[in-house]
Amino acid sequence: MKFYNTHIIKFLVIKFIYFILNLINIRKYFFKDDFDLKKNKYHKENILEKKLLNNLSSTIKSVSNSNKFIRQSDELKNGKEYKNWYKDDLLYQLSLNYSPTKRRHDYLKRYNFHFFPIREKVKKILEIGVDRGESLTIWKEYFPNAEIHGLDINKECLKYNDDRIKITIGDQSDPKFLDKFGQENRFFDIIIDDGSHMHDHIIKSFTSLYPYLNNNGYYVVEDVINNYETTNFFTRYAYGVNYYPTNKATVDEPGYDNIDLKNSEDIKNLVALTFYRHLIFLKKGFNPEENPFKNVVEKKFIY
């Protein structure tokens, strides 16, 4: 009994120490920066990877120095005249008239890369977060055949309604409202989340509206700045498309050791995931359960 009581006391003491450490967040003193702290919360540290990445960083620095590489953006090379930066980029040139935050955040060249080939085919687009209406006006010009929808919680945004811009007032954190909105306005070719940028709101909007995105449509999430929760959530699709349709994970990550195939319609209907700095693109589409060329050759039909 004495032995048992001693261990209980030790356990309680250790638990109390962990509680205090967590309370004052002393862990931050053992990491170089906030990114390392968040990364280690979600990902196990791999000693080999850490060593190789350190070597990679040193090698890049060494090669850059020996070859006198200069880290300078193309924008600076083109001078201070903004109109000279991307002369062949239609979206960027349109932005010069409206000065949206998307331009300052360096998102427009990413949008133009994905959307320029399809801009005349797009029929309906939704942007969550209207603000001062600049983005909606740009989309109206950029997508000449599209109906532009804007969703915002601020009723003052109703003033941006016009012939092709449709404003809806609502809360992006309310799944019931979003589902109703999706059913009433199906289907969108592009959905952009430039709303509150809060993690809970982002994933509620995505899980509610993704079903109402057209096949081959794009879902875009903006401003995932230092938002490790959100980037970790969307890496589900990077893992998912790489080992679907088996339920045995090929990655050793928390939350991805198993995927329930009976509830993976999102993975079955996503073909691409692109991460840029502070910006995520997802492309919806039919993700076959097996290589279609293999099915044709071997005459298998497992779709």
LINPE-V656090 format. One record per pair of residues at least 4 apart in sequence whose ideal C-beta (glycine too) atoms are under 6 Angstrom apart, sorted by sequence separation. I is the first residue (numbers start at 1). J is the second residue. D is the distance in whole Angstrom. If there is no record, write none. Layout:
BEGIN
i=I j=J d=D
i=I j=J d=D
END
This chain:
BEGIN
i=32 j=36 d=5
i=39 j=43 d=6
i=49 j=53 d=6
i=72 j=76 d=5
i=101 j=105 d=6
i=111 j=115 d=5
i=112 j=116 d=5
i=115 j=119 d=5
i=118 j=122 d=6
i=133 j=137 d=6
i=138 j=142 d=6
i=139 j=143 d=6
i=203 j=207 d=6
i=205 j=209 d=6
i=206 j=210 d=6
i=213 j=217 d=4
i=228 j=232 d=6
i=236 j=240 d=6
i=240 j=244 d=5
i=264 j=268 d=6
i=288 j=292 d=5
i=290 j=294 d=6
i=294 j=298 d=6
i=21 j=26 d=5
i=31 j=36 d=4
i=64 j=69 d=4
i=79 j=84 d=6
i=95 j=100 d=6
i=102 j=107 d=4
i=103 j=108 d=5
i=152 j=157 d=4
i=160 j=165 d=6
i=196 j=201 d=5
i=251 j=256 d=5
i=259 j=264 d=6
i=275 j=280 d=6
i=290 j=295 d=6
i=295 j=300 d=5
i=31 j=37 d=5
i=78 j=84 d=5
i=86 j=92 d=4
i=102 j=108 d=6
i=161 j=167 d=5
i=213 j=219 d=6
i=224 j=230 d=5
i=78 j=85 d=5
i=160 j=167 d=6
i=170 j=177 d=5
i=224 j=231 d=6
i=243 j=250 d=4
i=249 j=256 d=5
i=274 j=281 d=4
i=95 j=103 d=4
i=127 j=135 d=6
i=140 j=148 d=5
i=249 j=257 d=5
i=28 j=37 d=6
i=139 j=148 d=5
i=158 j=167 d=5
i=210 j=219 d=6
i=273 j=282 d=6
i=75 j=85 d=5
i=157 j=167 d=5
i=247 j=258 d=6
i=272 j=283 d=4
i=136 j=148 d=5
i=193 j=205 d=5
i=239 j=251 d=5
i=247 j=259 d=6
i=271 j=283 d=5
i=290 j=302 d=5
i=83 j=96 d=6
i=95 j=108 d=6
i=289 j=302 d=6
i=125 j=139 d=6
i=136 j=150 d=5
i=155 j=169 d=5
i=247 j=261 d=5
i=270 j=284 d=6
i=271 j=285 d=4
i=269 j=284 d=6
i=92 j=108 d=5
i=148 j=164 d=6
i=271 j=287 d=5
i=91 j=108 d=5
i=147 j=164 d=6
i=148 j=165 d=5
i=149 j=166 d=5
i=150 j=167 d=5
i=151 j=168 d=5
i=239 j=256 d=5
i=270 j=287 d=6
i=153 j=171 d=5
i=191 j=209 d=6
i=151 j=170 d=6
i=268 j=287 d=5
i=91 j=111 d=6
i=130 j=150 d=4
i=91 j=112 d=4
i=122 j=143 d=5
i=125 j=146 d=5
i=130 j=152 d=4
i=191 j=213 d=6
i=89 j=112 d=5
i=119 j=142 d=6
i=123 j=146 d=6
i=124 j=147 d=5
i=125 j=148 d=6
i=126 j=149 d=4
i=127 j=150 d=6
i=128 j=151 d=5
i=172 j=195 d=5
i=244 j=267 d=5
i=119 j=143 d=5
i=122 j=146 d=5
i=140 j=164 d=6
i=120 j=145 d=6
i=187 j=212 d=6
i=188 j=213 d=6
i=189 j=214 d=5
i=186 j=212 d=5
i=197 j=223 d=5
i=130 j=157 d=4
i=133 j=160 d=4
i=182 j=209 d=5
i=187 j=214 d=5
i=240 j=267 d=4
i=173 j=201 d=4
i=189 j=217 d=5
i=190 j=218 d=5
i=191 j=219 d=5
i=192 j=220 d=5
i=193 j=221 d=5
i=194 j=222 d=5
i=202 j=230 d=5
i=136 j=165 d=5
i=172 j=201 d=5
i=175 j=204 d=5
i=179 j=208 d=5
i=178 j=208 d=4
i=182 j=212 d=4
i=199 j=229 d=4
i=203 j=233 d=6
i=173 j=204 d=5
i=178 j=209 d=6
i=199 j=230 d=5
i=172 j=205 d=5
i=175 j=208 d=5
i=237 j=270 d=5
i=100 j=134 d=4
i=100 j=135 d=5
i=238 j=273 d=5
i=98 j=134 d=4
i=237 j=273 d=5
i=98 j=137 d=6
i=98 j=138 d=6
i=94 j=138 d=5
i=128 j=172 d=5
i=245 j=289 d=4
i=234 j=280 d=6
i=94 j=141 d=5
i=94 j=142 d=6
i=91 j=142 d=6
i=225 j=278 d=5
i=224 j=278 d=6
i=223 j=278 d=6
i=222 j=279 d=6
i=221 j=280 d=4
i=220 j=281 d=5
i=126 j=188 d=5
i=218 j=281 d=6
i=219 j=282 d=5
i=124 j=188 d=5
i=124 j=189 d=6
i=125 j=190 d=4
i=126 j=191 d=5
i=127 j=192 d=4
i=128 j=193 d=5
i=129 j=194 d=4
i=218 j=283 d=6
i=123 j=189 d=6
i=129 j=195 d=4
i=122 j=189 d=5
i=128 j=195 d=4
i=217 j=284 d=5
i=215 j=284 d=6
i=216 j=285 d=5
i=215 j=285 d=6
i=213 j=284 d=5
i=110 j=276 d=5
i=110 j=279 d=6
i=107 j=279 d=6
i=38 j=228 d=4
i=42 j=232 d=5
END
